[in-house]
Amino acid sequence: MAIIKLSHESSRDDPGWRMRYRYAVYGHKLVFDVKNVYTRSFIVVKNQHDVIVHFTCFHNYINTYTKDVCVPLTSDTKARMHYVCVMLNYILIENHEKFGVGHVFSITKEMLDVFFHDYALTKQHDGSYRSRQTIEKCVSAITGFFRKLCRGFDGYMKRLLRM
């Protein structure tokens, strides 16, 4: 799945190795001709130099379409992926010592509650708070992400995570 792989310079003995990596959205443009340019987004792991070190398969679990619906060529789930990356960075990287979680399968509902609370109450750079609509989009994207993960990997997911 998406376990951050250690490079030769990183070591599990170094407690700060996680802070050198982050989850991010990478958009790849498919150019067919002058009028037809489509973007496909992926969730990747980048290092401190903003270089992609790992492609994840998390883009398969962004809850936009069900398995029975054809995905239009023009669709892109970049906005939903952004919310998932913010959550993954918060729980797996920035607050790793607090939560003690090293894999997305170990994330619990309680951890998500803490994330949503902090996401809603953290001031933005301009001093304002996120709008209700933005918070609802974030909650929807992340719960949809975990719903699809549970469908695909139910036996591996923590039992505490039931939405």
DSSP file (Angstrom, degrees, kcal/mol; ACC not computed):
  #  RESIDUE AA STRUCTURE BP1 BP2  ACC     N-H-->O    O-->H-N    N-H-->O    O-->H-N    TCO  KAPPA ALPHA  PHI   PSI    X-CA   Y-CA   Z-CA
    1    1 A M              0   0    0      0, 0.0     2,-0.4     0, 0.0    57,-0.0   0.000 360.0 360.0 360.0-127.5    0.0    0.0    0.0
    2    2 A A        +     0   0    0     54,-0.1     2,-0.5    55,-0.1   102,-0.2  -0.514 360.0 150.6-119.0  65.3    1.5    3.4    0.9
    3    3 A I        -     0   0    0     -2,-0.4     2,-0.4   100,-0.1   100,-0.1  -0.832  53.2-114.9 -91.0 129.0    4.2    2.8    3.4
    4    4 A I        -     0   0    0     -2,-0.5     2,-0.3    98,-0.3    -2,-0.1  -0.494  30.6-137.3 -67.7 122.8    6.9    5.4    3.0
    5    5 A K        -     0   0    0     -2,-0.4     2,-0.3    48,-0.1    -1,-0.1  -0.636  15.0-123.4 -83.9 136.8   10.0    3.7    2.0
    6    6 A L        -     0   0    0     -2,-0.3     2,-0.1     1,-0.1    -1,-0.1  -0.587  21.3-137.6 -79.2 137.1   13.2    4.7    3.7
    7    7 A S    >   -     0   0    0     -2,-0.3     3,-1.2     1,-0.1    -1,-0.1  -0.350  33.7 -95.1 -83.5 174.8   16.0    5.9    1.4
    8    8 A H  T 3  S+     0   0    0      1,-0.3    -1,-0.1    -2,-0.1    -2,-0.1   0.758 126.5  52.0 -63.0 -23.8   19.6    4.9    2.0
    9    9 A E  T 3  S+     0   0    0      2,-0.0    -1,-0.3     0, 0.0     2,-0.2   0.621  98.5  79.8 -88.4 -12.3   20.2    8.2    4.0
   10   10 A S    <   -     0   0    0     -3,-1.2     2,-0.3     3,-0.0    -4,-0.1  -0.594  58.5-173.4 -93.9 156.7   17.2    7.6    6.3
   11   11 A S    >   -     0   0    0     -2,-0.2     3,-1.5     3,-0.2     6,-0.3  -0.997  35.5-130.4-148.5 144.6   17.2    5.3    9.3
   12   12 A R  T 3  S+     0   0    0     -2,-0.3    -1,-0.1     1,-0.3     5,-0.1   0.688 109.3  67.2 -67.3 -15.8   14.6    4.1   11.7
   13   13 A D  T 3  S+     0   0    0      1,-0.1    -1,-0.3     2,-0.0     3,-0.0   0.721  85.5  79.6 -73.7 -20.3   17.1    5.1   14.4
   14   14 A D    X   -     0   0    0     -3,-1.5     3,-1.6     1,-0.1     4,-0.2  -0.796  69.9-160.2 -90.0 109.4   16.5    8.8   13.4
   15   15 A P  T 3  S+     0   0    0      0, 0.0     3,-0.4     0, 0.0    -1,-0.1   0.698  87.0  56.3 -65.9 -17.6   13.2    9.9   15.0
   16   16 A G  T >  S+     0   0    0      1,-0.2     3,-0.8     2,-0.1     4,-0.3   0.319  71.8 103.8 -96.2   9.2   12.8   12.8   12.5
   17   17 A W  G X  S+     0   0    0     -3,-1.6     3,-1.4    -6,-0.3    -1,-0.2   0.846  75.3  59.7 -62.2 -32.9   13.0   10.8    9.3
   18   18 A R  G >  S+     0   0    0     -3,-0.4     3,-1.9     1,-0.3    -1,-0.2   0.846  94.1  64.2 -63.4 -33.1    9.2   11.0    8.8
   19   19 A M  G <  S+     0   0    0     -3,-0.8    -1,-0.3     1,-0.3    -2,-0.2   0.605  90.9  66.5 -70.0  -8.7    9.4   14.8    8.7
   20   20 A R  G <  S+     0   0    0     -3,-1.4    28,-0.7    -4,-0.3     2,-0.3   0.454 101.2  57.3 -88.2  -0.2   11.5   14.6    5.5
   21   21 A Y  E <   +A   47   0A   0     -3,-1.9     2,-0.3    26,-0.2    26,-0.2  -0.900  59.7 175.3-128.1 156.5    8.5   13.2    3.6
   22   22 A R  E     -A   46   0A   0     24,-2.0    24,-3.0    -2,-0.3     2,-0.3  -0.987  32.1-111.7-155.3 154.9    5.0   14.2    2.9
   23   23 A Y  E     +A   45   0A   0     -2,-0.3     2,-0.3    62,-0.3    22,-0.2  -0.690  44.2 167.5 -85.1 141.6    2.0   13.1    0.9
   24   24 A A  E     -A   44   0A   0     20,-2.5    20,-2.9    -2,-0.3     2,-0.5  -0.957  37.2-106.9-149.6 164.2    1.1   15.3   -2.1
   25   25 A V  E     -A   43   0A   0     -2,-0.3     2,-0.5    18,-0.2    18,-0.2  -0.860  28.9-164.3 -98.2 128.8   -1.1   15.4   -5.2
   26   26 A Y  E     -A   42   0A   0     16,-3.1    16,-2.5    -2,-0.5     2,-0.5  -0.960   4.5-156.4-112.5 126.2    0.7   15.0   -8.5
   27   27 A G  E     -A   41   0A   0     -2,-0.5     2,-0.5    14,-0.2    14,-0.2  -0.901   4.3-164.7-106.0 125.5   -1.1   16.0  -11.6
   28   28 A H  E     -A   40   0A   0     12,-3.4    12,-2.7    -2,-0.5     2,-0.5  -0.933  13.2-141.9-109.6 127.0   -0.1   14.5  -14.9
   29   29 A K  E     -A   39   0A   0     -2,-0.5     2,-0.7    10,-0.2    10,-0.2  -0.752   5.2-155.2 -92.4 129.4   -1.4   16.2  -18.1
   30   30 A L  E     -A   38   0A   0      8,-4.3     8,-2.7    -2,-0.5     2,-0.7  -0.915  11.3-161.9-101.3 114.6   -2.4   14.0  -21.0
   31   31 A V  E     +A   37   0A   0     -2,-0.7     6,-0.2     6,-0.2     3,-0.1  -0.873  23.1 162.9-104.4 113.9   -2.1   16.0  -24.2
   32   32 A F  S    S-     0   0    0      4,-3.0     2,-0.3    -2,-0.7    -1,-0.2   0.829  70.5 -36.4 -95.0 -40.6   -4.0   14.5  -27.2
   33   33 A D  S    S-     0   0    0      3,-1.1    -1,-0.4     1,-0.0     3,-0.4  -0.910  79.9 -67.9-164.2-173.1   -4.0   17.6  -29.3
   34   34 A V  S    S+     0   0    0     -2,-0.3     3,-0.1     1,-0.2    -1,-0.0   0.846 132.1  36.8 -58.8 -36.3   -4.3   21.4  -28.9
   35   35 A K  S    S+     0   0    0      1,-0.2     2,-0.7    -4,-0.0    -1,-0.2   0.669 109.4  65.9 -91.2 -18.4   -7.9   21.2  -27.8
   36   36 A N        +     0   0    0     -3,-0.4    -4,-3.0     2,-0.0    -3,-1.1  -0.822  53.2 148.3-117.3  95.1   -7.8   18.0  -25.7
   37   37 A V  E     -A   31   0A   0     -2,-0.7     2,-0.4    -6,-0.2    -6,-0.2  -0.991  20.5-175.1-124.1 121.8   -5.7   18.2  -22.6
   38   38 A Y  E     -A   30   0A   0     -8,-2.7    -8,-4.3    -2,-0.5     2,-0.4  -0.910  13.4-143.5-119.8 145.6   -6.8   16.0  -19.7
   39   39 A T  E     -A   29   0A   0     -2,-0.4     2,-0.4   -10,-0.2   -10,-0.2  -0.904   9.6-168.8-111.2 135.4   -5.3   15.9  -16.2
   40   40 A R  E     -A   28   0A   0    -12,-2.7   -12,-3.4    -2,-0.4     2,-0.3  -0.984  14.1-151.1-118.2 132.1   -5.0   12.8  -14.1
   41   41 A S  E     -A   27   0A   0     -2,-0.4     2,-0.3   -14,-0.2   -14,-0.2  -0.786  12.7-175.6-108.6 148.6   -4.1   13.2  -10.4
   42   42 A F  E     -A   26   0A   0    -16,-2.5   -16,-3.1    -2,-0.3     2,-0.6  -0.962  27.9-121.0-136.5 151.0   -2.2   10.8   -8.2
   43   43 A I  E     +A   25   0A   0     -2,-0.3    13,-2.1   -18,-0.2    15,-0.3  -0.868  43.7 172.2 -94.2 124.5   -1.3   10.7   -4.5
   44   44 A V  E     -AB  24  55A   0    -20,-2.9   -20,-2.5    -2,-0.6     2,-0.5  -0.775  34.5-118.7-126.0 167.9    2.5   10.5   -4.2
   45   45 A V  E     -AB  23  54A   0      9,-3.0     8,-3.2    -2,-0.3     9,-1.4  -0.959  32.2-168.7-108.5 127.8    5.1   10.7   -1.4
   46   46 A K  E     -AB  22  52A   0    -24,-3.0   -24,-2.0    -2,-0.5     6,-0.2  -0.841  12.7-133.3-114.3 153.1    7.6   13.6   -1.9
   47   47 A N  E >   -A   21   0A   0      4,-2.2     3,-2.1    -2,-0.3   -26,-0.2  -0.291  43.0 -83.1 -92.9-174.7   10.9   14.2    0.0
   48   48 A Q  T 3  S+     0   0    0    -28,-0.7   -27,-0.1     1,-0.3    -1,-0.0   0.643 129.2  58.1 -66.4 -14.0   12.1   17.4    1.5
   49   49 A H  T 3  S-     0   0    0    -29,-0.2    -1,-0.3     2,-0.2     3,-0.1   0.259 118.8-110.0 -97.3  10.5   13.4   18.5   -1.9
   50   50 A D  S <  S+     0   0    0     -3,-2.1     2,-0.4     1,-0.3    -2,-0.1   0.764  73.1 141.2  66.7  28.6    9.9   18.2   -3.4
   51   51 A V        -     0   0    0     -4,-0.1    -4,-2.2     2,-0.0     2,-0.4  -0.860  58.1-115.5-102.6 134.1   11.0   15.1   -5.5
   52   52 A I  E     +B   46   0A   0     -2,-0.4    -6,-0.3    -6,-0.2     3,-0.1  -0.534  37.9 169.4 -69.0 124.9    8.5   12.3   -5.9
   53   53 A V  E     +     0   0A   0     -8,-3.2     2,-0.3    -2,-0.4    -7,-0.2   0.539  64.8  18.9-111.2 -13.3    9.9    9.2   -4.1
   54   54 A H  E     -B   45   0A   0     -9,-1.4    -9,-3.0   -50,-0.0     2,-0.5  -0.922  59.0-146.2-160.7 130.6    6.9    6.9   -4.3
   55   55 A F  E     -B   44   0A   0     -2,-0.3   -11,-0.2   -11,-0.2     2,-0.2  -0.851  25.3-156.7 -91.6 132.5    3.6    6.7   -6.2
   56   56 A T        -     0   0    0    -13,-2.1     3,-0.3    -2,-0.5   -13,-0.2  -0.507  22.2-130.2 -98.2 173.2    0.8    5.3   -4.0
   57   57 A C  S >  S+     0   0    0     -2,-0.2     3,-1.8     1,-0.1     4,-0.2   0.163  76.0 112.3-104.6  16.4   -2.4    3.6   -5.2
   58   58 A F  G >   +     0   0    0    -15,-0.3     3,-2.2     1,-0.3    -1,-0.1   0.746  59.9  74.3 -63.2 -23.3   -4.6    5.8   -3.1
   59   59 A H  G >  S+     0   0    0      1,-0.3     3,-0.9    -3,-0.3    -1,-0.3   0.776  87.8  63.9 -61.2 -22.9   -6.0    7.5   -6.2
   60   60 A N  G <  S+     0   0    0     -3,-1.8    -1,-0.3     1,-0.2    -2,-0.2   0.626 101.3  50.9 -72.3 -12.5   -8.0    4.3   -6.6
   61   61 A Y  G <  S+     0   0    0     -3,-2.2     2,-0.5    -4,-0.2    87,-0.3   0.191  73.3 119.8-114.8  14.8   -9.8    4.9   -3.3
   62   62 A I    X   -     0   0    0     -3,-0.9     2,-1.9    -4,-0.1     3,-0.5  -0.735  68.8-126.5 -80.8 125.2  -11.0    8.5   -3.9
   63   63 A N  T 3  S+     0   0    0     -2,-0.5     3,-0.1    78,-0.4    82,-0.1  -0.495  71.7 113.0 -82.6  80.1  -14.8    8.3   -3.6
   64   64 A T  T 3  S+     0   0    0     -2,-1.9     2,-0.3     1,-0.4    -1,-0.2   0.729  78.5  17.7-110.6 -42.1  -16.0    9.9   -6.8
   65   65 A Y  S <  S-     0   0    0     -3,-0.5    -1,-0.4     4,-0.0     2,-0.1  -0.929  72.2-122.4-131.0 153.5  -17.6    7.0   -8.7
   66   66 A T    >   -     0   0    0     -2,-0.3     3,-1.6    -3,-0.1    -2,-0.0  -0.438  39.4-100.6 -85.7 170.5  -18.8    3.6   -7.9
   67   67 A K  T 3  S+     0   0    0      1,-0.3    -1,-0.1    -2,-0.1    -2,-0.0   0.702 120.3  56.3 -67.0 -18.7  -17.4    0.5   -9.6
   68   68 A D  T 3  S+     0   0    0      2,-0.1     2,-0.4     0, 0.0    -1,-0.3   0.432  92.2  84.4 -93.4   0.8  -20.4    0.3  -11.9
   69   69 A V  S <  S-     0   0    0     -3,-1.6     2,-0.2     0, 0.0    -4,-0.0  -0.873  78.6-124.0-109.0 135.0  -20.1    3.8  -13.3
   70   70 A C        -     0   0    0     -2,-0.4    -4,-0.1     1,-0.1    -2,-0.1  -0.551  25.8-127.6 -72.1 137.6  -17.8    4.8  -16.2
   71   71 A V        -     0   0    0     -2,-0.2    -1,-0.1    -6,-0.1    -6,-0.0  -0.778  24.4-123.0 -88.6 120.5  -15.4    7.5  -15.3
   72   72 A P    >   -     0   0    0      0, 0.0     3,-1.5     0, 0.0    -1,-0.0  -0.305  14.9-124.9 -61.9 146.9  -15.5   10.4  -17.8
   73   73 A L  T 3  S+     0   0    0      1,-0.3   -34,-0.1   -35,-0.0    -2,-0.0   0.802 109.9  54.9 -61.9 -29.4  -12.2   11.2  -19.5
   74   74 A T  T 3  S+     0   0    0    -36,-0.1    -1,-0.3     2,-0.0   -35,-0.2   0.501  84.9 109.0 -85.0  -3.6  -12.5   14.8  -18.4
   75   75 A S    <   +     0   0    0     -3,-1.5     2,-0.3   -37,-0.1   -36,-0.0  -0.433  41.3 178.3 -77.0 148.8  -13.0   14.0  -14.7
   76   76 A D        -     0   0    0     -2,-0.1     3,-0.3   -36,-0.1   -36,-0.1  -0.970  21.0-160.5-148.7 134.2  -10.2   14.8  -12.2
   77   77 A T     >  +     0   0    0     -2,-0.3     4,-2.3     1,-0.2     5,-0.2  -0.014  49.1 127.4-105.6  28.7  -10.4   14.2   -8.4
   78   78 A K  H  > S+     0   0    0      1,-0.2     4,-2.1     2,-0.2    -1,-0.2   0.875  71.0  52.4 -55.3 -44.1   -7.6   16.6   -7.4
   79   79 A A  H  > S+     0   0    0     -3,-0.3     4,-1.4     1,-0.2    -1,-0.2   0.921 111.3  46.1 -62.8 -43.9   -9.6   18.5   -4.9
   80   80 A R  H  > S+     0   0    0      1,-0.2     4,-1.7     2,-0.2    -1,-0.2   0.885 110.7  53.8 -65.4 -37.7  -10.7   15.3   -3.0
   81   81 A M  H  X S+     0   0    0     -4,-2.3     4,-2.6     1,-0.2    -1,-0.2   0.863 101.8  59.6 -64.1 -35.7   -7.1   14.0   -3.1
   82   82 A H  H  X S+     0   0    0     -4,-2.1     4,-2.3     1,-0.2    -1,-0.2   0.932 105.2  48.1 -58.6 -46.4   -5.9   17.2   -1.5
   83   83 A Y  H  X S+     0   0    0     -4,-1.4     4,-2.1     1,-0.2    -1,-0.2   0.904 111.2  50.6 -61.9 -41.1   -8.1   16.6    1.6
   84   84 A V  H  X S+     0   0    0     -4,-1.7     4,-2.8     1,-0.2    -1,-0.2   0.908 110.0  50.4 -63.9 -41.6   -6.8   13.0    1.8
   85   85 A C  H  X S+     0   0    0     -4,-2.6     4,-2.8     2,-0.2   -62,-0.3   0.907 108.1  52.4 -63.0 -42.0   -3.2   14.2    1.6
   86   86 A V  H  X S+     0   0    0     -4,-2.3     4,-2.1     1,-0.2    -1,-0.2   0.922 112.8  45.5 -59.5 -43.4   -3.8   16.8    4.4
   87   87 A M  H  X S+     0   0    0     -4,-2.1     4,-2.7     2,-0.2     5,-0.3   0.926 112.7  49.4 -66.5 -45.4   -5.2   14.0    6.6
   88   88 A L  H  X>S+     0   0    0     -4,-2.8     4,-2.3     1,-0.2     5,-0.7   0.913 113.0  47.3 -61.3 -43.0   -2.5   11.5    5.8
   89   89 A N  I  X>S+     0   0    0     -4,-2.8     5,-3.4     3,-0.2     4,-1.1   0.903 113.2  49.4 -64.0 -41.0    0.2   14.1    6.6
   90   90 A Y  I  <>S+     0   0    0     -4,-2.1     5,-1.6    -5,-0.2    -2,-0.2   0.943 123.1  28.3 -63.8 -49.4   -1.5   15.1    9.8
   91   91 A I  I  <5S+     0   0    0     -4,-2.7    10,-0.4     3,-0.2     8,-0.3   0.927 129.1  34.8 -82.8 -46.4   -1.9   11.6   11.2
   92   92 A L  I  <5S+     0   0    0     -4,-2.3    -3,-0.2    -5,-0.3    -2,-0.1   0.756 133.5  14.2 -84.5 -24.9    0.9    9.6    9.7
   93   93 A I  I ><<S+     0   0    0     -4,-1.1     3,-1.2    -5,-0.7     4,-0.3   0.796 125.5  39.2-116.1 -62.9    3.7   12.3    9.6
   94   94 A E  I 3 <S+     0   0    0     -5,-3.4     3,-0.2     1,-0.3    -4,-0.2   0.859 130.6  27.8 -65.3 -36.5    3.1   15.4   11.6
   95   95 A N  T 3><S+     0   0    0     -5,-1.6     4,-2.5    -6,-0.4     5,-0.4  -0.090  80.0 125.6-116.3  33.4    1.5   13.7   14.6
   96   96 A H  H <> S+     0   0    0     -3,-1.2     4,-3.1     1,-0.2     5,-0.3   0.895  76.0  49.7 -60.1 -41.6    3.1   10.3   14.4
   97   97 A E  H  4 S+     0   0    0     -4,-0.3    -1,-0.2    -3,-0.2    -2,-0.1   0.867 112.2  48.7 -67.2 -34.4    4.4   10.5   17.9
   98   98 A K  H  4 S+     0   0    0      1,-0.1    -2,-0.2    -4,-0.1    -1,-0.2   0.929 125.9  25.6 -69.9 -46.2    1.0   11.4   19.2
   99   99 A F  H  < S-     0   0    0     -4,-2.5    -2,-0.2    -8,-0.3    -3,-0.2   0.750  87.9-145.2 -92.8 -26.7   -1.0    8.7   17.4
  100  100 A G     <  +     0   0    0     -4,-3.1     2,-0.4    -5,-0.4    -3,-0.1   0.813  47.1 146.3  65.9  30.8    1.8    6.1   16.9
  101  101 A V        +     0   0    0    -10,-0.4    -1,-0.2    -5,-0.3    -2,-0.1  -0.854  26.7 172.6-106.0 132.8    0.4    5.1   13.6
  102  102 A G        +     0   0    0     -2,-0.4     2,-0.3     1,-0.2   -98,-0.3   0.418  65.8  41.3-115.5  -1.2    2.7    3.9   10.7
  103  103 A H  S >  S-     0   0    0   -100,-0.1     3,-1.8     1,-0.1     4,-0.2  -0.997  75.8-121.5-149.4 148.1    0.1    2.8    8.2
  104  104 A V  G >  S+     0   0    0     -2,-0.3     3,-1.3     1,-0.3    -1,-0.1   0.792 109.6  65.5 -61.0 -28.9   -3.2    4.0    6.8
  105  105 A F  G 3  S+     0   0    0      1,-0.3    53,-1.7    52,-0.1    -1,-0.3   0.699  97.8  56.2 -66.7 -18.2   -4.8    0.7    7.9
  106  106 A S  G <  S+     0   0    0     -3,-1.8     2,-0.3    51,-0.2    -1,-0.3   0.433  77.3 115.6 -94.8  -0.1   -4.2    1.6   11.5
  107  107 A I    <   -     0   0    0     -3,-1.3    51,-0.3    -4,-0.2     2,-0.2  -0.533  51.9-157.4 -72.1 133.0   -6.0    4.9   11.4
  108  108 A T     >  -     0   0    0     -2,-0.3     4,-1.8     1,-0.1     5,-0.1  -0.621  30.1-108.2-108.9 168.1   -9.0    4.9   13.7
  109  109 A K  H  > S+     0   0    0      1,-0.2     4,-2.4    -2,-0.2     5,-0.1   0.871 119.1  57.3 -60.7 -38.0  -12.2    6.9   13.9
  110  110 A E  H  > S+     0   0    0      1,-0.2     4,-2.0     2,-0.2    -1,-0.2   0.894 105.1  50.3 -63.1 -39.4  -11.0    8.7   17.0
  111  111 A M  H  > S+     0   0    0      1,-0.2     4,-2.3     2,-0.2    -1,-0.2   0.896 110.3  50.1 -64.4 -39.7   -7.9    9.9   15.1
  112  112 A L  H  X S+     0   0    0     -4,-1.8     4,-3.0     2,-0.2     5,-0.2   0.880 106.8  55.2 -66.4 -37.1  -10.1   11.2   12.3
  113  113 A D  H  X S+     0   0    0     -4,-2.4     4,-2.3     2,-0.2    -2,-0.2   0.920 109.2  47.3 -59.8 -43.8  -12.2   13.0   14.9
  114  114 A V  H  X S+     0   0    0     -4,-2.0     4,-2.6     2,-0.2     5,-0.2   0.920 112.8  49.5 -63.6 -43.8   -9.1   14.8   16.2
  115  115 A F  H  X S+     0   0    0     -4,-2.3     4,-3.1     2,-0.2     5,-0.2   0.951 111.5  47.5 -60.2 -50.0   -8.0   15.6   12.7
  116  116 A F  H  X S+     0   0    0     -4,-3.0     4,-2.3     1,-0.2    -1,-0.2   0.897 112.3  50.6 -60.5 -40.6  -11.5   17.0   11.7
  117  117 A H  H  X S+     0   0    0     -4,-2.3     4,-1.9    -5,-0.2    -1,-0.2   0.948 114.7  42.2 -61.8 -49.5  -11.6   19.1   14.9
  118  118 A D  H  X S+     0   0    0     -4,-2.6     4,-1.3     1,-0.2    -2,-0.2   0.882 112.8  54.3 -66.0 -38.0   -8.1   20.6   14.3
  119  119 A Y  H  < S+     0   0    0     -4,-3.1    11,-0.3    -5,-0.2    -1,-0.2   0.905 112.4  43.9 -61.9 -41.4   -8.8   21.1   10.6
  120  120 A A  H  < S+     0   0    0     -4,-2.3    10,-0.4    -5,-0.2    -1,-0.2   0.836 120.0  39.9 -73.5 -32.7  -12.0   23.1   11.4
  121  121 A L  H  < S+     0   0    0     -4,-1.9     2,-0.4    -5,-0.2    -1,-0.2   0.454  87.8 103.9-101.5  -0.6  -10.5   25.1   14.2
  122  122 A T  S  < S-     0   0    0     -4,-1.3     8,-0.4    -3,-0.2     2,-0.1  -0.688  72.1-123.7 -83.6 130.7   -7.0   25.9   12.8
  123  123 A K        -     0   0    0     -2,-0.4     6,-0.2     6,-0.1     5,-0.1  -0.433  22.1-129.1 -71.3 145.4   -6.6   29.4   11.5
  124  124 A Q    >   -     0   0    0      4,-3.2     3,-2.0    -2,-0.1    -1,-0.1  -0.269  36.8 -87.8 -83.4 178.0   -5.5   29.9    7.9
  125  125 A H  T 3  S+     0   0    0      1,-0.3    -1,-0.1     2,-0.1    -2,-0.1   0.808 128.4  52.5 -60.2 -30.6   -2.7   32.1    6.9
  126  126 A D  T 3  S-     0   0    0      2,-0.1    -1,-0.3     1,-0.0     3,-0.1   0.396 120.1-106.7 -87.9   4.6   -5.0   35.1    6.6
  127  127 A G  S <  S+     0   0    0     -3,-2.0    -2,-0.1     1,-0.3     2,-0.1   0.355  83.4 115.9  90.2  -5.6   -6.3   34.6   10.1
  128  128 A S        -     0   0    0     -5,-0.1    -4,-3.2     1,-0.1    -1,-0.3  -0.410  62.1-119.6 -90.2 170.5   -9.7   33.4    9.0
  129  129 A Y        -     0   0    0     -6,-0.2    -6,-0.1    -2,-0.1    -8,-0.1  -0.715  36.3 -90.0-105.0 160.1  -11.2   29.9    9.6
  130  130 A R        -     0   0    0     -8,-0.4    -1,-0.1   -10,-0.4     2,-0.0  -0.368  48.1-108.0 -67.2 147.8  -12.3   27.4    6.9
  131  131 A S     >  -     0   0    0      1,-0.1     4,-2.2    -2,-0.0     5,-0.2  -0.293  22.9-112.5 -74.0 161.6  -15.9   27.7    5.8
  132  132 A R  H  > S+     0   0    0      1,-0.2     4,-2.5     2,-0.2     5,-0.2   0.891 118.9  54.5 -59.2 -40.3  -18.5   25.2    6.7
  133  133 A Q  H  > S+     0   0    0      1,-0.2     4,-2.1     2,-0.2    -1,-0.2   0.895 107.4  49.4 -62.9 -41.2  -18.7   24.1    3.0
  134  134 A T  H  > S+     0   0    0      2,-0.2     4,-2.2     1,-0.2    -1,-0.2   0.910 111.7  48.6 -64.4 -43.1  -14.9   23.4    2.9
  135  135 A I  H  X S+     0   0    0     -4,-2.2     4,-2.6     1,-0.2    -2,-0.2   0.903 110.7  50.7 -64.9 -41.1  -15.1   21.4    6.1
  136  136 A E  H  X S+     0   0    0     -4,-2.5     4,-2.4     2,-0.2    -1,-0.2   0.884 110.0  50.3 -64.6 -38.2  -18.0   19.4    4.8
  137  137 A K  H  X S+     0   0    0     -4,-2.1     4,-2.5     2,-0.2    -2,-0.2   0.902 111.0  49.7 -64.7 -40.6  -16.1   18.7    1.5
  138  138 A C  H  X S+     0   0    0     -4,-2.2     4,-2.4     2,-0.2     5,-0.2   0.940 112.2  46.4 -62.7 -48.7  -13.1   17.5    3.6
  139  139 A V  H  X S+     0   0    0     -4,-2.6     4,-2.6     1,-0.2     5,-0.3   0.912 113.7  49.6 -61.4 -43.3  -15.2   15.2    5.7
  140  140 A S  H  X S+     0   0    0     -4,-2.4     4,-2.1     1,-0.2    -1,-0.2   0.920 111.8  47.6 -62.6 -45.2  -17.0   13.8    2.7
  141  141 A A  H  X S+     0   0    0     -4,-2.5     4,-1.9     2,-0.2   -78,-0.4   0.915 116.0  43.6 -63.8 -43.5  -13.7   13.2    0.8
  142  142 A I  H  X S+     0   0    0     -4,-2.4     4,-2.3     2,-0.2     5,-0.2   0.899 114.0  48.0 -74.1 -40.8  -12.0   11.4    3.7
  143  143 A T  H  X S+     0   0    0     -4,-2.6     4,-2.1    -5,-0.2    -1,-0.2   0.888 112.8  50.3 -67.3 -35.9  -15.0    9.3    4.8
  144  144 A G  H  X S+     0   0    0     -4,-2.1     4,-2.1    -5,-0.3    -2,-0.2   0.893 108.8  52.8 -64.4 -39.5  -15.4    8.3    1.1
  145  145 A F  H  X S+     0   0    0     -4,-1.9     4,-2.1     1,-0.2    -2,-0.2   0.932 112.8  42.9 -60.0 -48.5  -11.8    7.4    0.9
  146  146 A F  H  X S+     0   0    0     -4,-2.3     4,-2.6     2,-0.2    -1,-0.2   0.829 109.3  58.3 -71.3 -30.7  -12.0    5.2    4.0
  147  147 A R  H  X S+     0   0    0     -4,-2.1     4,-1.8     2,-0.2    -1,-0.2   0.933 110.1  43.4 -62.0 -44.5  -15.3    3.6    2.9
  148  148 A K  H  X S+     0   0    0     -4,-2.1     4,-1.9   -87,-0.3    -2,-0.2   0.880 112.5  52.7 -69.6 -37.4  -13.6    2.4   -0.3
  149  149 A L  H  X S+     0   0    0     -4,-2.1     4,-2.9   -88,-0.2    -2,-0.2   0.924 108.8  50.7 -61.3 -43.2  -10.5    1.3    1.6
  150  150 A C  H  X S+     0   0    0     -4,-2.6     4,-0.7     1,-0.2    -2,-0.2   0.879 108.5  52.1 -63.2 -37.7  -12.7   -0.8    3.9
  151  151 A R  H  < S+     0   0    0     -4,-1.8     3,-0.3     1,-0.2    -1,-0.2   0.898 118.7  36.2 -64.5 -38.7  -14.5   -2.4    0.9
  152  152 A G  H  < S+     0   0    0     -4,-1.9    -2,-0.2     1,-0.2    -1,-0.2   0.789 134.1  21.1 -85.3 -28.5  -11.2   -3.4   -0.6
  153  153 A F  H >X S+     0   0    0     -4,-2.9     3,-1.8    -5,-0.2     4,-1.4  -0.150  70.6 143.8-135.1  39.6   -9.1   -4.3    2.5
  154  154 A D  T 3< S+     0   0    0     -4,-0.7     3,-0.3     1,-0.3    -1,-0.1   0.839  72.5  56.0 -53.8 -39.7  -11.7   -5.0    5.2
  155  155 A G  T 34 S+     0   0    0      1,-0.2    -1,-0.3    -3,-0.1     4,-0.1   0.716 112.2  43.1 -67.4 -20.0   -9.6   -7.8    6.8
  156  156 A Y  T <4 S+     0   0    0     -3,-1.8    -1,-0.2    -6,-0.1    -2,-0.2   0.660  93.5  95.7 -98.6 -19.5   -6.6   -5.5    7.3
  157  157 A M  S  < S-     0   0    0     -4,-1.4   -51,-0.2    -3,-0.3   -52,-0.1  -0.382  86.8 -97.0 -74.9 150.1   -8.4   -2.3    8.5
  158  158 A K    >   -     0   0    0    -53,-1.7     3,-1.2   -51,-0.3    -1,-0.1  -0.389  27.1-131.7 -61.7 140.8   -8.7   -1.6   12.2
  159  159 A R  T 3  S+     0   0    0      1,-0.2    -1,-0.1    -4,-0.1    -2,-0.1   0.703 102.0  68.9 -70.0 -18.6  -12.1   -2.7   13.6
  160  160 A L  T 3  S+     0   0    0      1,-0.1     2,-1.2   -53,-0.0    -1,-0.2   0.703  81.9  82.7 -72.3 -18.0  -12.5    0.6   15.3
  161  161 A L    <   +     0   0    0     -3,-1.2     2,-0.4   -53,-0.1    -1,-0.1  -0.716  53.3 143.7 -93.8  93.0  -13.0    2.4   12.0
  162  162 A R              0   0    0     -2,-1.2   -15,-0.1     1,-0.1    -3,-0.0  -0.975 360.0 360.0-131.5 117.8  -16.6    1.8   10.9
  163  163 A M              0   0    0     -2,-0.4    -1,-0.1   -20,-0.1   -16,-0.1   0.393 360.0 360.0-114.3 360.0  -18.3    4.6    9.1
